[in-house]
Amino acid sequence: MTAPATPAHDCRRVLLAGATGLVGRELLALLLADPSVLEVHTVGRRPSGHRHQKLQHHHSDLRSIPPLPRLDAVFIALGTTIQVAGSQQAFRAVDHDAVLAVAGAGWAAGARRLGVVSAMGADAHSRIFYNRVKGETEEALSALGYDSLVIARPSLLIGDRTSLGQPERRGEGVGAVISRWLRPLIPANYRAIRAERVARALVGAVVHAAAGRTLLPSGRMQRAH
């Protein structure tokens, strides 16, 4: 029997990590616009730049996170690439260590729902380093004890990185063009996906999550409204 969905009022006080990123920016906009969300706390090295009466930023290098106020849910949209990070070790420090640090801090603050952006291909046993780290992160998050864990696994992300002060990623641009021209031939899980679709699907899934772990493959998120 499927566990009943938990009520939306359990997401009144939320924490968001990665608010300055491609998906995180969209998550922040959705959470701030949602009247059922009373408090939005962001954590990271720099604030999002937004001003809002229910928004509060907590400065952190994401290695050690200061005590947080009472929370109901956590959203994590942290991520980089080995090229941007500079090394495999630096990549793991963000996509594994920082993600777990935020999730642990959220748990300590009382949150029992967690939504995280991972990636298609995440597999703790993969020979591909990127996929293996993503998979190991998912497994570690599953062991933390959250009542509900929602993992979004987007394919190639589409969005305006220049407006975030980030360099355009050539692979994303090429992938977007290929996906557009060959869309009918590409399985839904591997089509490029817009960041706002990922954010909308993740928020909706966390709000209505049943107990346990829920996976959101990219194809499912393509259909999110």
C-alpha positions in Angstrom: 0.0 0.0 0.0 1.3 3.5 -0.9 1.8 5.8 2.0 -0.5 8.8 2.0 0.8 12.1 0.7 1.9 14.5 3.4 0.0 17.8 3.6 1.3 20.9 1.9 1.4 22.9 5.2 4.4 20.8 6.1 6.4 22.9 3.7 5.8 26.3 5.4 9.4 26.8 6.3 12.0 25.7 3.7 15.7 25.8 3.2 17.2 26.2 -0.3 20.8 25.5 -1.2 22.0 26.5 -4.7 19.7 29.5 -5.1 22.1 31.2 -7.4 22.2 28.3 -9.9 20.2 27.5 -12.9 17.6 25.3 -11.2 18.0 26.9 -7.8 17.0 30.3 -9.3 13.7 28.8 -10.5 13.1 27.0 -7.2 13.6 30.2 -5.3 11.0 32.0 -7.5 8.5 29.3 -7.1 8.9 29.1 -3.3 8.7 32.9 -2.9 5.6 33.1 -5.0 3.8 30.2 -3.1 1.5 31.7 -0.4 1.6 28.5 1.6 5.4 28.9 2.1 5.9 31.3 5.0 9.7 31.4 5.2 12.4 30.7 2.7 16.0 30.4 4.0 18.9 30.2 1.6 22.4 29.1 2.5 25.6 29.5 0.6 28.6 31.8 0.0 26.6 34.6 -1.6 22.9 35.6 -1.4 20.6 35.3 -4.3 20.2 39.0 -4.8 16.4 38.9 -4.2 14.7 41.0 -1.7 11.6 39.5 -0.2 9.9 39.8 3.2 9.9 36.0 3.7 13.5 35.5 2.5 16.5 35.1 4.7 20.1 34.2 3.7 22.6 32.3 5.9 26.2 32.8 4.8 28.2 29.5 4.7 31.0 28.0 2.8 28.9 24.8 2.8 31.6 22.9 4.7 30.3 24.0 8.1 26.8 25.3 8.3 25.6 27.6 11.1 22.6 26.5 13.2 19.4 27.0 11.3 15.9 28.0 12.4 13.1 25.5 12.5 12.5 23.9 9.1 9.9 21.7 7.4 11.6 20.9 4.1 14.9 21.2 2.3 15.6 21.8 -1.4 19.2 21.2 -2.7 20.2 22.4 -6.2 24.0 22.3 -5.8 26.1 21.2 -8.7 29.1 21.9 -10.8 31.3 20.1 -13.4 34.8 18.7 -13.1 35.8 21.3 -15.7 34.4 24.2 -13.7 35.5 22.8 -10.3 39.0 22.1 -11.6 39.5 18.6 -10.3 37.6 15.5 -9.4 38.3 16.2 -5.7 36.8 19.7 -6.0 33.8 18.4 -7.9 33.1 15.8 -5.2 33.4 18.5 -2.5 30.4 20.3 -4.1 28.2 17.5 -5.5 28.7 15.1 -2.6 30.1 16.7 0.5 28.3 20.1 0.4 25.0 18.3 -0.5 25.3 16.0 2.5 26.3 18.9 4.8 23.1 20.9 3.8 20.9 17.9 4.1 22.4 17.1 7.6 21.9 20.7 8.7 18.3 20.6 7.5 17.6 17.4 9.4 19.1 18.9 12.5 16.7 21.8 12.2 13.7 19.6 12.1 13.1 19.2 8.3 11.6 15.8 7.3 11.2 16.3 3.6 14.1 16.6 1.2 14.1 17.4 -2.5 17.5 17.3 -4.4 18.6 17.8 -8.0 20.8 14.9 -9.1 21.4 13.8 -12.7 20.3 11.1 -15.2 22.7 8.3 -15.1 23.4 8.6 -11.3 24.7 5.2 -10.2 27.0 4.5 -7.2 28.5 1.6 -9.2 29.2 3.4 -12.4 32.6 3.5 -14.0 32.0 7.1 -14.9 33.2 9.3 -12.1 30.5 12.0 -12.5 27.7 9.4 -12.4 29.3 7.5 -9.6 29.5 10.5 -7.3 25.9 11.4 -8.1 24.8 7.9 -7.2 26.9 7.8 -4.0 25.3 11.1 -3.0 21.8 9.7 -3.6 22.6 6.6 -1.5 24.0 8.7 1.4 21.0 11.0 1.3 18.7 7.9 1.5 20.4 6.9 4.7 19.8 10.2 6.6 16.4 9.3 7.7 14.2 11.9 6.0 10.5 10.8 6.0 10.4 11.6 2.2 13.2 12.1 -0.2 12.5 13.2 -3.8 15.4 12.9 -6.3 15.1 14.8 -9.6 17.3 13.3 -12.3 17.3 15.8 -15.2 19.0 15.2 -18.4 20.9 18.1 -20.1 19.7 21.3 -18.6 18.6 24.3 -20.7 18.6 27.8 -19.3 20.2 31.3 -19.4 23.5 31.0 -17.5 24.8 34.3 -18.6 22.2 36.1 -16.5 23.6 34.3 -13.5 27.1 35.4 -14.3 28.0 31.9 -15.3 29.8 30.9 -18.6 27.7 29.1 -21.1 28.5 25.4 -21.2 29.2 24.5 -24.8 27.9 20.9 -24.3 24.5 22.3 -23.2 24.2 24.5 -26.2 25.0 21.7 -28.6 22.8 19.3 -26.8 19.9 21.7 -26.9 20.2 22.1 -30.7 20.4 18.4 -31.2 17.5 17.8 -28.9 15.4 20.3 -30.7 16.0 18.9 -34.2 15.9 15.2 -33.2 13.3 15.5 -30.4 10.9 12.8 -31.8 13.8 10.3 -32.0 15.3 10.9 -28.6 13.8 9.0 -25.6 12.1 11.4 -23.2 14.6 10.8 -20.4 17.5 12.0 -22.6 16.0 15.1 -24.2 17.3 18.4 -23.0 15.1 19.9 -20.3 14.5 23.5 -19.2 15.5 24.4 -15.7 12.1 25.7 -14.8 10.4 22.4 -15.6 12.8 20.6 -13.2 12.1 23.2 -10.5 8.3 23.0 -10.9 8.3 19.2 -10.9 10.6 19.0 -7.8 8.5 21.5 -5.8 5.3 19.7 -6.7 6.7 16.3 -5.8 8.1 17.4 -2.5 4.8 19.1 -1.5 2.8 15.9 -2.3 5.4 13.3 -1.5 4.5 10.0 0.0 6.8 8.5 2.6 10.0 7.0 1.3 12.1 7.7 -1.8 10.7 9.1 -5.0 12.6 9.3 -8.3 11.8 11.9 -10.9 13.4 10.9 -14.2 13.8 13.6 -16.8 11.0 12.3 -19.0 8.5 12.6 -16.2 9.6 16.1 -15.5 9.2 17.1 -19.2 5.5 16.6 -18.6 5.3 18.8 -15.5 3.1 21.9 -15.6 
